[in-house]
Amino acid sequence: MKSAASSEFALPTASEAAPQSYRTHRRFVPLYHYVIFLILVVNLIWSGVRLVRGPAFETVMGFLMAAAIVGIYFYARIFALRAQDRIIRLEMRLRLEKILPSDLKARILELTPNQLIGLRFASDAEMGDLVREVLANDIHDREAIKKRVKNWTADNLRV
């Protein structure tokens, strides 16, 4: 049994409470995306200033550590998004296997990860036509695919 504190039962954030659409589907966490990033950049700049003012082993190491922490900040996000994309690929293949007409089921493996990621917000009712359009027109840009979605299905568990 899941606890009430699990993410599945957690109260939605302000961005999740409003209906999701193409314009509002990106997730920004202000503490992570703004505050922590600003602190890390200021630390990197300050470490650089200290290095220029007084080059020494300690200031070189301080600058390298500040640069490494900024790198960790970016890679933590990239790794999480890559894992999310792999899960979306699997989830979408399973979903498409259940909802697509038989002529399109045979073509599921032709869909690229970017196409699957773009399609994930489409409702079941429009999925067949959208998959057909994506394959026929060779649309690979996930943003272009998302913009074609008419009945948006929210994903409130994104990274």
Secondary structure, DSSP 8 states (H G I E B T S, - for coil): ---TTSTTTS---HHHHS---TTT-S---HIIIIIIHHHHHHHHHHHHHHHHHS-SHHHHHHHHHHHHHHHHHHHHHHHHHHHHHHHHHHHHHHHHHHHS-HHHHTTGGGS-HHHHHHHTTB-HHHHHHHHHHHHHHT---HHHHHHH-SSB---TT--
